[in-house]
Amino acid sequence: MVLTTVQHDVVPTSENRAPAHTGALRSGDRWLVALCLAVTAASHAPLIPEHLKEAPYIGVSFAVLAAASVVLGLALVLRDRVAVWGAVALLEGLAVVAYVVSRTVGLPLLGDDIGSWAEPLSFPALVSEVIAAGLAVTVLRRARTAAR
């Protein structure tokens, strides 16, 4: 028995595309990125009290990152717009940069973090941030290409 597949071109219809007035992308990546944003929030939230005492600006930054991650995750699931994807790319990209800076040259009041790459919550946070930022950039590029 020989199985063959036939590839069909999908013609946009009202059933398989978002109405033009909504601006929603309907990206299948939104669910994975929303999950990554939840992991980012969950991995930073427990560190907020400790960092508010040690380096208050980091504690506040972690609180903002966690809250923004939750809001953006919900926005992706509910709206899935280019602006939300841009905000995800920016937020998660900045989180990755801040992590690398904190572990290499260090941040004020957190010099003991230099070289400390194996913190228990670092791995899930960093992986989720890299995935979210990377997919956000990919979705934005696809949207730009499709708009042309």
C-alpha positions as a Markdown table, in Angstrom:
| # | Residue | x | y | z |
|---|---|---|---|---|
| 1 | Met | 0.0 | 0.0 | 0.0 |
| 2 | Val | 1.4 | 3.4 | -1.0 |
| 3 | Leu | 0.2 | 6.5 | 0.9 |
| 4 | Thr | 0.5 | 9.8 | -0.8 |
| 5 | Thr | -0.3 | 13.2 | 0.6 |
| 6 | Val | -1.8 | 16.0 | -1.4 |
| 7 | Gln | -1.0 | 19.5 | -0.4 |
| 8 | His | -3.8 | 22.0 | -0.9 |
| 9 | Asp | -3.5 | 25.7 | -1.0 |
| 10 | Val | -5.6 | 27.3 | 1.7 |
| 11 | Val | -7.7 | 30.1 | 0.3 |
| 12 | Pro | -8.5 | 32.6 | 3.0 |
| 13 | Thr | -12.2 | 32.5 | 3.9 |
| 14 | Ser | -14.1 | 34.0 | 6.8 |
| 15 | Glu | -13.7 | 30.7 | 8.6 |
| 16 | Asn | -9.9 | 30.5 | 8.6 |
| 17 | Arg | -8.8 | 34.1 | 8.9 |
| 18 | Ala | -9.3 | 36.9 | 11.3 |
| 19 | Pro | -11.5 | 39.7 | 10.1 |
| 20 | Ala | -9.4 | 42.6 | 8.8 |
| 21 | His | -10.8 | 45.0 | 11.3 |
| 22 | Thr | -9.6 | 43.1 | 14.4 |
| 23 | Gly | -5.9 | 43.0 | 13.5 |
| 24 | Ala | -5.5 | 39.7 | 15.2 |
| 25 | Leu | -2.8 | 37.5 | 13.8 |
| 26 | Arg | -4.2 | 34.1 | 15.0 |
| 27 | Ser | -0.7 | 32.8 | 15.5 |
| 28 | Gly | -0.5 | 29.3 | 16.7 |
| 29 | Asp | 2.6 | 30.3 | 18.6 |
| 30 | Arg | 0.6 | 32.4 | 21.0 |
| 31 | Trp | -0.2 | 29.5 | 23.3 |
| 32 | Leu | 3.4 | 28.4 | 23.8 |
| 33 | Val | 4.5 | 32.0 | 24.3 |
| 34 | Ala | 1.7 | 32.6 | 26.8 |
| 35 | Leu | 3.0 | 29.5 | 28.7 |
| 36 | Cys | 6.5 | 30.9 | 28.6 |
| 37 | Leu | 5.3 | 34.2 | 30.0 |
| 38 | Ala | 3.6 | 32.3 | 32.8 |
| 39 | Val | 6.8 | 30.5 | 33.6 |
| 40 | Thr | 8.7 | 33.9 | 33.6 |
| 41 | Ala | 6.2 | 35.3 | 36.1 |
| 42 | Ala | 6.2 | 32.2 | 38.3 |
| 43 | Ser | 10.0 | 32.0 | 38.4 |
| 44 | His | 10.4 | 35.7 | 39.3 |
| 45 | Ala | 7.5 | 36.1 | 41.8 |
| 46 | Pro | 9.1 | 34.1 | 44.6 |
| 47 | Leu | 12.3 | 36.2 | 44.4 |
| 48 | Ile | 10.5 | 39.6 | 44.9 |
| 49 | Pro | 10.5 | 39.8 | 48.7 |
| 50 | Glu | 14.2 | 38.8 | 49.0 |
| 51 | His | 15.3 | 41.3 | 46.4 |
| 52 | Leu | 13.2 | 44.1 | 47.8 |
| 53 | Lys | 15.4 | 43.8 | 50.9 |
| 54 | Glu | 18.7 | 43.2 | 49.1 |
| 55 | Ala | 18.4 | 45.5 | 46.1 |
| 56 | Pro | 14.9 | 47.2 | 46.0 |
| 57 | Tyr | 15.2 | 48.2 | 42.4 |
| 58 | Ile | 15.6 | 44.6 | 41.4 |
| 59 | Gly | 12.6 | 43.6 | 43.6 |
| 60 | Val | 10.5 | 46.2 | 41.9 |
| 61 | Ser | 11.8 | 45.1 | 38.5 |
| 62 | Phe | 10.9 | 41.5 | 39.2 |
| 63 | Ala | 7.4 | 42.5 | 40.3 |
| 64 | Val | 6.9 | 44.6 | 37.1 |
| 65 | Leu | 8.3 | 41.7 | 35.0 |
| 66 | Ala | 6.0 | 39.2 | 36.6 |
| 67 | Ala | 2.9 | 41.4 | 36.3 |
| 68 | Ala | 3.7 | 42.4 | 32.7 |
| 69 | Ser | 4.3 | 38.8 | 31.8 |
| 70 | Val | 0.9 | 37.8 | 33.1 |
| 71 | Val | -0.8 | 40.7 | 31.3 |
| 72 | Leu | 1.0 | 40.0 | 28.0 |
| 73 | Gly | 0.2 | 36.3 | 28.2 |
| 74 | Leu | -3.5 | 37.1 | 28.6 |
| 75 | Ala | -3.3 | 39.7 | 25.8 |
| 76 | Leu | -1.7 | 37.1 | 23.5 |
| 77 | Val | -4.4 | 34.6 | 24.1 |
| 78 | Leu | -7.3 | 37.1 | 23.9 |
| 79 | Arg | -6.1 | 39.6 | 21.2 |
| 80 | Asp | -2.9 | 38.3 | 19.5 |
| 81 | Arg | -2.0 | 41.6 | 17.9 |
| 82 | Val | 1.3 | 42.9 | 16.5 |
| 83 | Ala | 1.6 | 45.4 | 19.3 |
| 84 | Val | 1.4 | 42.7 | 21.9 |
| 85 | Trp | 4.0 | 40.6 | 20.1 |
| 86 | Gly | 6.3 | 43.6 | 20.0 |
| 87 | Ala | 5.8 | 44.2 | 23.8 |
| 88 | Val | 6.6 | 40.5 | 24.4 |
| 89 | Ala | 9.8 | 40.7 | 22.3 |
| 90 | Leu | 10.9 | 43.8 | 24.2 |
| 91 | Leu | 10.0 | 42.6 | 27.7 |
| 92 | Glu | 11.5 | 39.2 | 27.4 |
| 93 | Gly | 14.6 | 40.4 | 25.4 |
| 94 | Leu | 15.3 | 42.9 | 28.2 |
| 95 | Ala | 14.9 | 40.2 | 30.8 |
| 96 | Val | 17.5 | 38.1 | 29.0 |
| 97 | Val | 19.9 | 41.0 | 28.7 |
| 98 | Ala | 19.5 | 41.9 | 32.4 |
| 99 | Tyr | 20.2 | 38.3 | 33.4 |
| 100 | Val | 23.4 | 38.2 | 31.3 |
| 101 | Val | 24.6 | 41.5 | 32.7 |
| 102 | Ser | 23.9 | 40.5 | 36.3 |
| 103 | Arg | 25.9 | 37.3 | 35.8 |
| 104 | Thr | 28.8 | 38.9 | 33.9 |
| 105 | Val | 29.6 | 42.5 | 34.8 |
| 106 | Gly | 27.1 | 42.6 | 37.7 |
| 107 | Leu | 24.5 | 45.0 | 38.8 |
| 108 | Pro | 24.6 | 47.5 | 41.7 |
| 109 | Leu | 24.0 | 45.8 | 45.1 |
| 110 | Leu | 24.1 | 42.4 | 43.5 |
| 111 | Gly | 27.8 | 41.8 | 42.9 |
| 112 | Asp | 27.5 | 38.3 | 44.5 |
| 113 | Asp | 25.4 | 37.2 | 41.4 |
| 114 | Ile | 28.5 | 37.5 | 39.1 |
| 115 | Gly | 29.3 | 34.1 | 37.8 |
| 116 | Ser | 26.3 | 32.5 | 39.5 |
| 117 | Trp | 24.7 | 30.8 | 36.5 |
| 118 | Ala | 23.2 | 27.9 | 38.3 |
| 119 | Glu | 20.5 | 29.5 | 40.5 |
| 120 | Pro | 17.6 | 27.1 | 40.8 |
| 121 | Leu | 15.0 | 29.4 | 39.1 |
| 122 | Ser | 17.5 | 30.8 | 36.5 |
| 123 | Phe | 17.2 | 27.9 | 34.1 |
| 124 | Pro | 13.4 | 27.9 | 33.7 |
| 125 | Ala | 13.2 | 31.7 | 33.6 |
| 126 | Leu | 16.0 | 32.1 | 31.0 |
| 127 | Val | 14.7 | 29.3 | 28.8 |
| 128 | Ser | 11.2 | 30.7 | 28.8 |
| 129 | Glu | 12.4 | 34.2 | 28.2 |
| 130 | Val | 14.6 | 33.1 | 25.2 |
| 131 | Ile | 11.8 | 31.1 | 23.7 |
| 132 | Ala | 9.2 | 33.8 | 24.1 |
| 133 | Ala | 11.5 | 36.5 | 22.7 |
| 134 | Gly | 12.6 | 34.4 | 19.8 |
| 135 | Leu | 9.1 | 33.4 | 18.8 |
| 136 | Ala | 7.8 | 36.9 | 19.2 |
| 137 | Val | 10.5 | 38.1 | 16.8 |
| 138 | Thr | 9.6 | 35.3 | 14.4 |
| 139 | Val | 5.9 | 36.1 | 14.5 |
| 140 | Leu | 6.6 | 39.8 | 13.9 |
| 141 | Arg | 8.7 | 39.0 | 10.9 |
| 142 | Arg | 6.0 | 36.7 | 9.5 |
| 143 | Ala | 3.4 | 39.4 | 10.0 |
| 144 | Arg | 5.6 | 42.0 | 8.3 |
| 145 | Thr | 6.2 | 39.6 | 5.4 |
| 146 | Ala | 2.4 | 38.8 | 5.1 |
| 147 | Ala | 1.6 | 42.5 | 5.1 |
| 148 | Arg | 3.7 | 43.1 | 2.0 |
